[in-house]
């Protein structure tokens, strides 16, 4: 049924996000330190730049493996921009929250991960219902 299909799609979406998330985390950390990471603004910039090289790869994976349909790439770009802005805004807050709980430097290492986890649900919903909605095949 459609509810089971959506749950299965979210699990694949989450697994894909986890895999790409590991790549994104390493890239975000590298960019942050190249920028001389020591401010919330540099952390947010590094988070935003992390998404740029992963957008095309992610679209192909979502199109072929998760939603199994062509989708609309311009909408995918807009959706990614919105999620990138959300996660870039959340990452300094998550960084600070982790620092408050675990102490520095843990926030710099884990803040982006928590922001990305929080952003995964709205990301899935936007992609499923706006980017791939008209194109979802009924299996």
Rosetta blueprint (number, residue, H / E / L):
1 X L
2 X H
3 X H
4 X H
5 X H
6 X H
7 X H
8 X H
9 X H
10 X H
11 X H
12 X H
13 X H
14 X H
15 X H
16 X H
17 X H
18 X H
19 X H
20 X H
21 X H
22 X H
23 X H
24 X H
25 X H
26 X H
27 X H
28 X H
29 X H
30 X H
31 X H
32 X H
33 X H
34 X H
35 X L
36 X L
37 X L
38 X L
39 X L
40 X H
41 X H
42 X H
43 X H
44 X H
45 X H
46 X H
47 X H
48 X H
49 X H
50 X H
51 X H
52 X H
53 X L
54 X L
55 X H
56 X H
57 X H
58 X H
59 X H
60 X H
61 X H
62 X H
63 X H
64 X H
65 X H
66 X H
67 X L
68 X L
69 X L
70 X L
71 X L
72 X L
73 X H
74 X H
75 X H
76 X H
77 X H
78 X H
79 X H
80 X H
81 X H
82 X H
83 X H
84 X H
85 X H
86 X H
87 X H
88 X H
89 X H
90 X H
91 X H
92 X H
93 X H
94 X H
95 X H
96 X H
97 X H
98 X H
99 X H
100 X H
101 X H
102 X H
103 X L
104 X L
105 X L
106 X H
107 X H
108 X H
109 X H
110 X H
111 X H
112 X H
113 X H
114 X H
115 X H
116 X H
117 X H
118 X H
119 X H
120 X H
121 X H
122 X H
123 X H
124 X H
125 X H
126 X H
127 X H
128 X H
129 X H
130 X H
131 X H
132 X L
133 X H
134 X H
135 X H
136 X L
137 X L
138 X L
139 X L
